C-alpha cells in the first residue's frame, strides 16, 4: 500500500480536513512552536503530524538489523538447516489433515 511516504506537499491540493481538540497548554505550545518556525499553526500541525505518521509507518514496516543479525538471516536463507524430526512430523500431520478436508 503506497501512502505517499515521500514528501510532496507543494504539488498536491489540500482538500481534506481534520479537526483536533487541544487543551489550552497544548494550544499555546503549538502556537509558540509555529511562530518559532515562522509558519502558520495549521501548516505546523500538518507538517508535524505528517512527519510523525511517516516515522510510525517506517517503524512498523521496516526491519533494521544489526550486522550480525543480517549475516545470520542471510546465511539462513542461503543455507537453510535440514528439517528436524519434529518439523517433518508436523509436515506429515499437516498433509494428512489437508487431504482429509
N, CA, C and O atoms as a GROMACS GRO file, in nm:
protein
  404
    1UNK      N    1   0.084  -0.116   0.000
    1UNK     CA    2   0.000   0.000   0.000
    1UNK      C    3   0.089   0.123   0.000
    1UNK      O    4   0.169   0.143   0.091
    2UNK      N    5   0.075   0.205  -0.103
    2UNK     CA    6   0.156   0.326  -0.114
    2UNK      C    7   0.081   0.442  -0.050
    2UNK      O    8  -0.021   0.487  -0.100
    3UNK      N    9   0.134   0.490   0.060
    3UNK     CA   10   0.072   0.602   0.130
    3UNK      C   11   0.143   0.732   0.099
    3UNK      O   12   0.124   0.831   0.169
    4UNK      N   13   0.224   0.732  -0.004
    4UNK     CA   14   0.295   0.855  -0.041
    4UNK      C   15   0.387   0.900   0.069
    4UNK      O   16   0.379   1.014   0.115
    5UNK      N   17   0.476   0.812   0.113
    5UNK     CA   18   0.564   0.846   0.224
    5UNK      C   19   0.665   0.953   0.188
    5UNK      O   20   0.721   1.018   0.276
    6UNK      N   21   0.689   0.973   0.059
    6UNK     CA   22   0.779   1.080   0.020
    6UNK      C   23   0.704   1.211   0.027
    6UNK      O   24   0.587   1.220  -0.013
    7UNK      N   25   0.770   1.311   0.077
    7UNK     CA   26   0.704   1.440   0.096
    7UNK      C   27   0.678   1.506  -0.039
    7UNK      O   28   0.768   1.522  -0.121
    8UNK      N   29   0.553   1.543  -0.059
    8UNK     CA   30   0.513   1.605  -0.183
    8UNK      C   31   0.405   1.708  -0.151
    8UNK      O   32   0.297   1.706  -0.211
    9UNK      N   33   0.433   1.797  -0.056
    9UNK     CA   34   0.334   1.892  -0.008
    9UNK      C   35   0.295   1.994  -0.113
    9UNK      O   36   0.177   2.029  -0.124
   10UNK      N   37   0.388   2.041  -0.189
   10UNK     CA   38   0.364   2.154  -0.278
   10UNK      C   39   0.272   2.119  -0.394
   10UNK      O   40   0.189   2.201  -0.434
   11UNK      N   41   0.285   1.998  -0.451
   11UNK     CA   42   0.212   1.966  -0.572
   11UNK      C   43   0.070   1.916  -0.548
   11UNK      O   44  -0.009   1.911  -0.642
   12UNK      N   45   0.035   1.880  -0.425
   12UNK     CA   46  -0.099   1.828  -0.400
   12UNK      C   47  -0.190   1.938  -0.344
   12UNK      O   48  -0.150   2.019  -0.260
   13UNK      N   49  -0.312   1.936  -0.394
   13UNK     CA   50  -0.411   2.034  -0.348
   13UNK      C   51  -0.467   1.990  -0.214
   13UNK      O   52  -0.497   1.872  -0.195
   14UNK      N   53  -0.481   2.081  -0.123
   14UNK     CA   54  -0.533   2.048   0.010
   14UNK      C   55  -0.685   2.055   0.007
   14UNK      O   56  -0.744   2.163   0.000
   15UNK      N   57  -0.747   1.937   0.010
   15UNK     CA   58  -0.893   1.932   0.006
   15UNK      C   59  -0.954   1.856   0.123
   15UNK      O   60  -1.075   1.858   0.143
   16UNK      N   61  -0.870   1.789   0.201
   16UNK     CA   62  -0.918   1.713   0.316
   16UNK      C   63  -0.904   1.797   0.443
   16UNK      O   64  -0.821   1.887   0.450
   17UNK      N   65  -0.986   1.765   0.542
   17UNK     CA   66  -0.985   1.841   0.666
   17UNK      C   67  -0.983   1.746   0.785
   17UNK      O   68  -1.048   1.641   0.782
   18UNK      N   69  -0.908   1.782   0.889
   18UNK     CA   70  -0.903   1.707   1.014
   18UNK      C   71  -0.916   1.808   1.127
   18UNK      O   72  -0.859   1.918   1.120
   19UNK      N   73  -0.989   1.773   1.230
   19UNK     CA   74  -1.002   1.861   1.345
   19UNK      C   75  -0.942   1.794   1.467
   19UNK      O   76  -0.939   1.672   1.477
   20UNK      N   77  -0.895   1.876   1.560
   20UNK     CA   78  -0.838   1.824   1.684
   20UNK      C   79  -0.878   1.916   1.799
   20UNK      O   80  -0.885   2.038   1.783
   21UNK      N   81  -0.904   1.858   1.910
   21UNK     CA   82  -0.933   1.936   2.030
   21UNK      C   83  -0.806   1.936   2.116
   21UNK      O   84  -0.747   1.831   2.140
   22UNK      N   85  -0.768   2.052   2.162
   22UNK     CA   86  -0.646   2.069   2.242
   22UNK      C   87  -0.681   2.132   2.375
   22UNK      O   88  -0.780   2.205   2.387
   23UNK      N   89  -0.599   2.103   2.475
   23UNK     CA   90  -0.617   2.179   2.598
   23UNK      C   91  -0.541   2.311   2.581
   23UNK      O   92  -0.459   2.322   2.490
   24UNK      N   93  -0.566   2.410   2.664
   24UNK     CA   94  -0.504   2.542   2.646
   24UNK      C   95  -0.351   2.539   2.644
   24UNK      O   96  -0.290   2.614   2.570
   25UNK      N   97  -0.290   2.454   2.725
   25UNK     CA   98  -0.144   2.446   2.729
   25UNK      C   99  -0.090   2.394   2.595
   25UNK      O  100   0.007   2.448   2.542
   26UNK      N  101  -0.152   2.290   2.543
   26UNK     CA  102  -0.109   2.235   2.414
   26UNK      C  103  -0.122   2.341   2.304
   26UNK      O  104  -0.033   2.357   2.220
   27UNK      N  105  -0.234   2.413   2.305
   27UNK     CA  106  -0.256   2.514   2.201
   27UNK      C  107  -0.150   2.623   2.207
   27UNK      O  108  -0.094   2.661   2.105
   28UNK      N  109  -0.121   2.673   2.327
   28UNK     CA  110  -0.019   2.777   2.339
   28UNK      C  111   0.118   2.726   2.296
   28UNK      O  112   0.194   2.798   2.231
   29UNK      N  113   0.151   2.602   2.332
   29UNK     CA  114   0.280   2.545   2.295
   29UNK      C  115   0.291   2.531   2.143
   29UNK      O  116   0.395   2.562   2.084
   30UNK      N  117   0.185   2.484   2.080
   30UNK     CA  118   0.186   2.468   1.934
   30UNK      C  119   0.194   2.604   1.865
   30UNK      O  120   0.266   2.620   1.767
   31UNK      N  121   0.121   2.701   1.916
   31UNK     CA  122   0.128   2.837   1.859
   31UNK      C  123   0.269   2.891   1.868
   31UNK      O  124   0.321   2.950   1.773
   32UNK      N  125   0.332   2.872   1.984
   32UNK     CA  126   0.468   2.921   2.005
   32UNK      C  127   0.567   2.850   1.910
   32UNK      O  128   0.651   2.915   1.848
   33UNK      N  129   0.555   2.718   1.901
   33UNK     CA  130   0.645   2.642   1.813
   33UNK      C  131   0.627   2.685   1.667
   33UNK      O  132   0.725   2.698   1.594
   34UNK      N  133   0.504   2.706   1.626
   34UNK     CA  134   0.478   2.751   1.488
   34UNK      C  135   0.540   2.888   1.465
   34UNK      O  136   0.598   2.914   1.359
   35UNK      N  137   0.528   2.976   1.562
   35UNK     CA  138   0.586   3.110   1.546
   35UNK      C  139   0.739   3.104   1.540
   35UNK      O  140   0.801   3.181   1.466
   36UNK      N  141   0.799   3.014   1.616
   36UNK     CA  142   0.945   2.998   1.611
   36UNK      C  143   0.991   2.954   1.473
   36UNK      O  144   1.099   2.991   1.428
   37UNK      N  145   0.910   2.874   1.407
   37UNK     CA  146   0.945   2.825   1.273
   37UNK      C  147   0.895   2.919   1.163
   37UNK      O  148   0.920   2.895   1.045
   38UNK      N  149   0.824   3.023   1.202
   38UNK     CA  150   0.775   3.118   1.103
   38UNK      C  151   0.669   3.061   1.011
   38UNK      O  152   0.665   3.093   0.892
   39UNK      N  153   0.584   2.976   1.066
   39UNK     CA  154   0.480   2.912   0.985
   39UNK      C  155   0.345   2.926   1.054
   39UNK      O  156   0.339   2.961   1.172
   40UNK      N  157   0.240   2.898   0.983
   40UNK     CA  158   0.107   2.904   1.043
   40UNK      C  159   0.088   2.785   1.137
   40UNK      O  160   0.158   2.684   1.127
   41UNK      N  161  -0.007   2.799   1.227
   41UNK     CA  162  -0.038   2.689   1.318
   41UNK      C  163  -0.083   2.566   1.238
   41UNK      O  164  -0.043   2.454   1.267
   42UNK      N  165  -0.167   2.590   1.140
   42UNK     CA  166  -0.218   2.481   1.057
   42UNK      C  167  -0.104   2.409   0.985
   42UNK      O  168  -0.095   2.286   0.988
   43UNK      N  169  -0.016   2.486   0.919
   43UNK     CA  170   0.096   2.424   0.848
   43UNK      C  171   0.189   2.350   0.945
   43UNK      O  172   0.239   2.243   0.913
   44UNK      N  173   0.211   2.409   1.062
   44UNK     CA  174   0.296   2.344   1.162
   44UNK      C  175   0.236   2.211   1.205
   44UNK      O  176   0.307   2.110   1.213
   45UNK      N  177   0.107   2.210   1.232
   45UNK     CA  178   0.041   2.088   1.279
   45UNK      C  179   0.039   1.981   1.170
   45UNK      O  180   0.064   1.863   1.197
   46UNK      N  181   0.010   2.021   1.047
   46UNK     CA  182   0.006   1.924   0.937
   46UNK      C  183   0.145   1.866   0.915
   46UNK      O  184   0.159   1.744   0.902
   47UNK      N  185   0.246   1.950   0.912
   47UNK     CA  186   0.382   1.904   0.890
   47UNK      C  187   0.427   1.810   1.002
   47UNK      O  188   0.486   1.705   0.975
   48UNK      N  189   0.400   1.849   1.126
   48UNK     CA  190   0.440   1.766   1.240
   48UNK      C  191   0.368   1.632   1.241
   48UNK      O  192   0.429   1.528   1.265
   49UNK      N  193   0.239   1.634   1.214
   49UNK     CA  194   0.162   1.510   1.213
   49UNK      C  195   0.207   1.420   1.099
   49UNK      O  196   0.217   1.298   1.115
   50UNK      N  197   0.234   1.479   0.983
   50UNK     CA  198   0.278   1.401   0.868
   50UNK      C  199   0.414   1.335   0.896
   50UNK      O  200   0.433   1.218   0.863
   51UNK      N  201   0.507   1.410   0.954
   51UNK     CA  202   0.638   1.353   0.989
   51UNK      C  203   0.623   1.240   1.090
   51UNK      O  204   0.690   1.137   1.079
   52UNK      N  205   0.535   1.258   1.189
   52UNK     CA  206   0.512   1.153   1.289
   52UNK      C  207   0.449   1.031   1.223
   52UNK      O  208   0.482   0.918   1.259
   53UNK      N  209   0.360   1.051   1.126
   53UNK     CA  210   0.297   0.939   1.056
   53UNK      C  211   0.400   0.861   0.976
   53UNK      O  212   0.399   0.738   0.978
   54UNK      N  213   0.489   0.930   0.906
   54UNK     CA  214   0.593   0.863   0.828
   54UNK      C  215   0.681   0.780   0.921
   54UNK      O  216   0.712   0.666   0.890
   55UNK      N  217   0.722   0.837   1.034
   55UNK     CA  218   0.806   0.762   1.130
   55UNK      C  219   0.733   0.639   1.183
   55UNK      O  220   0.792   0.531   1.192
   56UNK      N  221   0.605   0.654   1.217
   56UNK     CA  222   0.528   0.541   1.271
   56UNK      C  223   0.516   0.429   1.169
   56UNK      O  224   0.529   0.312   1.204
   57UNK      N  225   0.490   0.465   1.044
   57UNK     CA  226   0.477   0.364   0.938
   57UNK      C  227   0.610   0.294   0.916
   57UNK      O  228   0.615   0.172   0.904
   58UNK      N  229   0.718   0.370   0.910
   58UNK     CA  230   0.851   0.310   0.890
   58UNK      C  231   0.887   0.217   1.006
   58UNK      O  232   0.940   0.108   0.983
   59UNK      N  233   0.857   0.258   1.128
   59UNK     CA  234   0.888   0.173   1.244
   59UNK      C  235   0.808   0.043   1.238
   59UNK      O  236   0.855  -0.062   1.282
   60UNK      N  237   0.689   0.049   1.183
   60UNK     CA  238   0.603  -0.069   1.176
   60UNK      C  239   0.641  -0.159   1.059
   60UNK      O  240   0.633  -0.282   1.070
   61UNK      N  241   0.683  -0.101   0.947
   61UNK     CA  242   0.702  -0.178   0.825
   61UNK      C  243   0.847  -0.210   0.790
   61UNK      O  244   0.871  -0.295   0.704
   62UNK      N  245   0.942  -0.145   0.852
   62UNK     CA  246   1.082  -0.162   0.813
   62UNK      C  247   1.159  -0.231   0.925
   62UNK      O  248   1.152  -0.192   1.041
   63UNK      N  249   1.232  -0.334   0.887
   63UNK     CA  250   1.320  -0.402   0.982
   63UNK      C  251   1.460  -0.346   0.965
   63UNK      O  252   1.511  -0.334   0.854
   64UNK      N  253   1.521  -0.312   1.076
   64UNK     CA  254   1.661  -0.269   1.074
   64UNK      C  255   1.739  -0.371   1.154
   64UNK      O  256   1.719  -0.386   1.275
   65UNK      N  257   1.828  -0.441   1.086
   65UNK     CA  258   1.905  -0.547   1.151
   65UNK      C  259   2.047  -0.501   1.177
   65UNK      O  260   2.104  -0.423   1.100
   66UNK      N  261   2.102  -0.550   1.286
   66UNK     CA  262   2.244  -0.527   1.310
   66UNK      C  263   2.323  -0.608   1.207
   66UNK      O  264   2.267  -0.694   1.139
   67UNK      N  265   2.449  -0.580   1.196
   67UNK     CA  266   2.533  -0.656   1.100
   67UNK      C  267   2.528  -0.805   1.131
   67UNK      O  268   2.514  -0.888   1.041
   68UNK      N  269   2.540  -0.839   1.258
   68UNK     CA  270   2.538  -0.981   1.298
   68UNK      C  271   2.404  -1.045   1.263
   68UNK      O  272   2.400  -1.154   1.206
   69UNK      N  273   2.293  -0.977   1.296
   69UNK     CA  274   2.160  -1.031   1.266
   69UNK      C  275   2.140  -1.046   1.115
   69UNK      O  276   2.083  -1.146   1.069
   70UNK      N  277   2.187  -0.949   1.038
   70UNK     CA  278   2.176  -0.955   0.894
   70UNK      C  279   2.251  -1.077   0.840
   70UNK      O  280   2.200  -1.150   0.754
   71UNK      N  281   2.373  -1.098   0.890
   71UNK     CA  282   2.453  -1.211   0.844
   71UNK      C  283   2.386  -1.344   0.876
   71UNK      O  284   2.384  -1.435   0.793
   72UNK      N  285   2.331  -1.356   0.997
   72UNK     CA  286   2.262  -1.479   1.036
   72UNK      C  287   2.140  -1.501   0.947
   72UNK      O  288   2.115  -1.613   0.903
   73UNK      N  289   2.066  -1.396   0.921
   73UNK     CA  290   1.946  -1.405   0.837
   73UNK      C  291   1.982  -1.448   0.695
   73UNK      O  292   1.919  -1.538   0.639
   74UNK      N  293   2.082  -1.385   0.637
   74UNK     CA  294   2.123  -1.419   0.500
   74UNK      C  295   2.173  -1.562   0.493
   74UNK      O  296   2.141  -1.634   0.399
   75UNK      N  297   2.251  -1.605   0.591
   75UNK     CA  298   2.301  -1.743   0.591
   75UNK      C  299   2.187  -1.843   0.603
   75UNK      O  300   2.190  -1.949   0.541
   76UNK      N  301   2.086  -1.809   0.681
   76UNK     CA  302   1.970  -1.899   0.694
   76UNK      C  303   1.896  -1.909   0.561
   76UNK      O  304   1.842  -2.015   0.528
   77UNK      N  305   1.893  -1.802   0.484
   77UNK     CA  306   1.829  -1.808   0.353
   77UNK      C  307   1.914  -1.885   0.253
   77UNK      O  308   1.862  -1.964   0.174
   78UNK      N  309   2.044  -1.862   0.257
   78UNK     CA  310   2.133  -1.926   0.160
   78UNK      C  311   2.156  -2.073   0.191
   78UNK      O  312   2.164  -2.156   0.101
   79UNK      N  313   2.167  -2.105   0.319
   79UNK     CA  314   2.193  -2.243   0.361
   79UNK      C  315   2.098  -2.281   0.474
   79UNK      O  316   2.138  -2.288   0.590
   80UNK      N  317   1.973  -2.305   0.440
   80UNK     CA  318   1.876  -2.337   0.547
   80UNK      C  319   1.911  -2.470   0.613
   80UNK      O  320   1.958  -2.562   0.546
   81UNK      N  321   1.887  -2.480   0.743
   81UNK     CA  322   1.915  -2.607   0.811
   81UNK      C  323   1.818  -2.715   0.763
   81UNK      O  324   1.706  -2.685   0.720
   82UNK      N  325   1.860  -2.839   0.771
   82UNK     CA  326   1.773  -2.951   0.735
   82UNK      C  327   1.657  -2.955   0.835
   82UNK      O  328   1.675  -2.922   0.952
   83UNK      N  329   1.540  -2.996   0.789
   83UNK     CA  330   1.426  -3.001   0.881
   83UNK      C  331   1.448  -3.105   0.992
   83UNK      O  332   1.501  -3.213   0.967
   84UNK      N  333   1.408  -3.069   1.111
   84UNK     CA  334   1.423  -3.159   1.226
   84UNK      C  335   1.314  -3.267   1.220
   84UNK      O  336   1.223  -3.261   1.137
   85UNK      N  337   1.325  -3.365   1.309
   85UNK     CA  338   1.223  -3.469   1.315
   85UNK      C  339   1.087  -3.409   1.349
   85UNK      O  340   0.985  -3.449   1.292
   86UNK      N  341   1.085  -3.314   1.439
   86UNK     CA  342   0.958  -3.251   1.476
   86UNK      C  343   0.897  -3.176   1.358
   86UNK      O  344   0.775  -3.178   1.339
   87UNK      N  345   0.980  -3.110   1.280
   87UNK     CA  346   0.929  -3.037   1.164
   87UNK      C  347   0.873  -3.135   1.062
   87UNK      O  348   0.766  -3.111   1.005
   88UNK      N  349   0.943  -3.245   1.038
   88UNK     CA  350   0.895  -3.346   0.943
   88UNK      C  351   0.762  -3.405   0.990
   88UNK      O  352   0.672  -3.427   0.910
   89UNK      N  353   0.750  -3.430   1.119
   89UNK     CA  354   0.626  -3.484   1.175
   89UNK      C  355   0.513  -3.382   1.157
   89UNK      O  356   0.400  -3.419   1.126
   90UNK      N  357   0.542  -3.255   1.178
   90UNK     CA  358   0.441  -3.151   1.160
   90UNK      C  359   0.394  -3.144   1.016
   90UNK      O  360   0.275  -3.125   0.990
   91UNK      N  361   0.485  -3.160   0.921
   91UNK     CA  362   0.450  -3.159   0.778
   91UNK      C  363   0.360  -3.278   0.747
   91UNK      O  364   0.262  -3.265   0.674
   92UNK      N  365   0.393  -3.396   0.801
   92UNK     CA  366   0.310  -3.514   0.777
   92UNK      C  367   0.169  -3.493   0.833
   92UNK      O  368   0.070  -3.525   0.767
   93UNK      N  369   0.159  -3.438   0.955
   93UNK     CA  370   0.028  -3.411   1.015
   93UNK      C  371  -0.051  -3.312   0.929
   93UNK      O  372  -0.170  -3.331   0.904
   94UNK      N  373   0.016  -3.208   0.884
   94UNK     CA  374  -0.049  -3.107   0.801
   94UNK      C  375  -0.103  -3.170   0.672
   94UNK      O  376  -0.218  -3.148   0.634
   95UNK      N  377  -0.018  -3.248   0.605
   95UNK     CA  378  -0.059  -3.309   0.478
   95UNK      C  379  -0.176  -3.404   0.498
   95UNK      O  380  -0.268  -3.409   0.416
   96UNK      N  381  -0.173  -3.480   0.607
   96UNK     CA  382  -0.284  -3.573   0.631
   96UNK      C  383  -0.414  -3.497   0.660
   96UNK      O  384  -0.522  -3.543   0.621
   97UNK      N  385  -0.407  -3.387   0.727
   97UNK     CA  386  -0.526  -3.307   0.757
   97UNK      C  387  -0.578  -3.236   0.631
   97UNK      O  388  -0.699  -3.223   0.612
   98UNK      N  389  -0.487  -3.192   0.546
   98UNK     CA  390  -0.529  -3.123   0.423
   98UNK      C  391  -0.598  -3.222   0.330
   98UNK      O  392  -0.700  -3.190   0.268
   99UNK      N  393  -0.543  -3.343   0.320
   99UNK     CA  394  -0.605  -3.446   0.236
   99UNK      C  395  -0.742  -3.485   0.288
   99UNK      O  396  -0.834  -3.512   0.210
  100UNK      N  397  -0.758  -3.488   0.421
  100UNK     CA  398  -0.883  -3.528   0.483
  100UNK      C  399  -0.993  -3.422   0.465
  100UNK      O  400  -1.111  -3.455   0.475
  101UNK      N  401  -0.958  -3.300   0.440
  101UNK     CA  402  -1.061  -3.195   0.428
  101UNK      C  403  -1.124  -3.190   0.294
  101UNK      O  404  -1.212  -3.107   0.270
   0.00000   0.00000   0.00000
